[in-house]
Amino acid sequence: DQQVKQNSPSLSVQEGRISILNCDYTNSMFDYFLWYKKYPAEGPTFLISISSIKDKNEDGRFTVFLNKSAKHLSLHIVPSQPGDSAVYFCAAVQGGSEKLVFGKGTKLTVNP
Amino acid sequence: DVKVTQSSRYLVKRTGEKVFLECVQDMDHENMFWYRQDPGLGLRLIYFSYDVKMKEKGDIPEGYSVSREKKERFSLILESASTNQTSMYLCASEKFGNSPLHFGNGTRLTVT
């Protein structure tokens, strides 16, 4: 059973516009959520995270929103840049566990 | 800056061979992980270790074993490689639970 779902395998946006990547989860015990970005031939790199006690966290062009009642989080990138083109993974972890659970990823393409 | 180094970027092995994938981190991190990444399946946890000589099974441990004799080094072992173990293998480390994972650049293993 997939506990973290990224239902869009791919997303294409125009440079300068907003990119919105979505993630749903089923385990209500998850209390910490992270986004990773992965370029081809490189390992994933940490992008931004949010604790379940917050509903928004912002870091420059990147904002993560958490809706606990809907078990949904989203990553907003504004403005999108061609260098943002990568695969984005959503991940979640339950307090006290070492095991991060990843979604399948969304491939973002930002067109110049 | 944390560095996680995987000894090989590309490996080609034959079915039935014993394969060792090595990973070293230089930041005195407690926890280390092995994931595999496959198209359409995202990142799946194979094994992790939270201390020297300690290991825990992840979600897909079958056909794999691990070794952590020193804090900085975490090895993944394929006892008898099979074609369905052809994949991208990613090593990661973290200081403690709920801190962001730092990934290596991956080892692309092909088993023929």
Boltz contact constraints between the chains, C-beta under 6 A:
constraints:
  - contact:
      token1: [A, 32]
      token2: [B, 98]
      max_distance: 6.0
  - contact:
      token1: [A, 42]
      token2: [B, 105]
      max_distance: 6.0
  - contact:
      token1: [A, 43]
      token2: [B, 90]
      max_distance: 6.0
  - contact:
      token1: [A, 43]
      token2: [B, 103]
      max_distance: 6.0
  - contact:
      token1: [A, 43]
      token2: [B, 104]
      max_distance: 6.0
  - contact:
      token1: [A, 43]
      token2: [B, 105]
      max_distance: 6.0
  - contact:
      token1: [A, 43]
      token2: [B, 106]
      max_distance: 6.0
  - contact:
      token1: [A, 44]
      token2: [B, 103]
      max_distance: 6.0
  - contact:
      token1: [A, 46]
      token2: [B, 100]
      max_distance: 6.0
  - contact:
      token1: [A, 98]
      token2: [B, 31]
      max_distance: 6.0
  - contact:
      token1: [A, 98]
      token2: [B, 48]
      max_distance: 6.0
  - contact:
      token1: [A, 98]
      token2: [B, 50]
      max_distance: 6.0
  - contact:
      token1: [A, 98]
      token2: [B, 97]
      max_distance: 6.0
  - contact:
      token1: [A, 102]
      token2: [B, 42]
      max_distance: 6.0
  - contact:
      token1: [A, 102]
      token2: [B, 43]
      max_distance: 6.0
  - contact:
      token1: [A, 103]
      token2: [B, 42]
      max_distance: 6.0
  - contact:
      token1: [A, 104]
      token2: [B, 42]
      max_distance: 6.0
  - contact:
      token1: [A, 105]
      token2: [B, 42]
      max_distance: 6.0
